[in-house]
Amino acid sequence: MEEMRIIRDNGTLTGTCYMEILPGKYEGKCWCNESIYFEEETFRPIEYIIEGVVPGYDHYAFTIIEKKNWIRIIEKLQQFLSHLQRAKELWEVEDALHFMYRETRQEFALDFQNNKNKLFKVINEFCDWLESHLDSRQYISVLGL
């Protein structure tokens, strides 16, 4: 299973299968130093919430998302975190995790409590990152695969 974390140094990326979160509007440049990055499976629960808030969001496209939508996304992520925190077993949150690959689900289930805690930390850290950037920006972009 991929390591669940936010990647802050684009120099550590290998390959191109990452979701890039760019502060501000996308203006034709990827792999920016100020961006943060997620491995695809780590981003899935976040992405599922984005899909429910942002019409036309596409995993493979570059999507500029305005502040009011990010505020709604943060609220929904925090609701998810509350649900995740209470879960004792995978089945309680599996529908919200939206694993892309069966192998990831199996590995997550093998050490559910530890993986749940790691995911909680990543999403909580992402919400903090979003809020800090939304103080000074009207847009944050998601640059898909």
Secondary structure as UniProt FT lines:
FT   HELIX           10..12
FT   STRAND          18..24
FT   TURN            33..34
FT   STRAND          36..39
FT   HELIX           40..53
FT   TURN            55..56
FT   TURN            59..60
FT   STRAND          62..66
FT   HELIX           67..86
FT   HELIX           90..92
FT   HELIX           94..97
FT   HELIX           102..110
FT   HELIX           112..134
FT   TURN            135..136
FT   STRAND          139..143
//
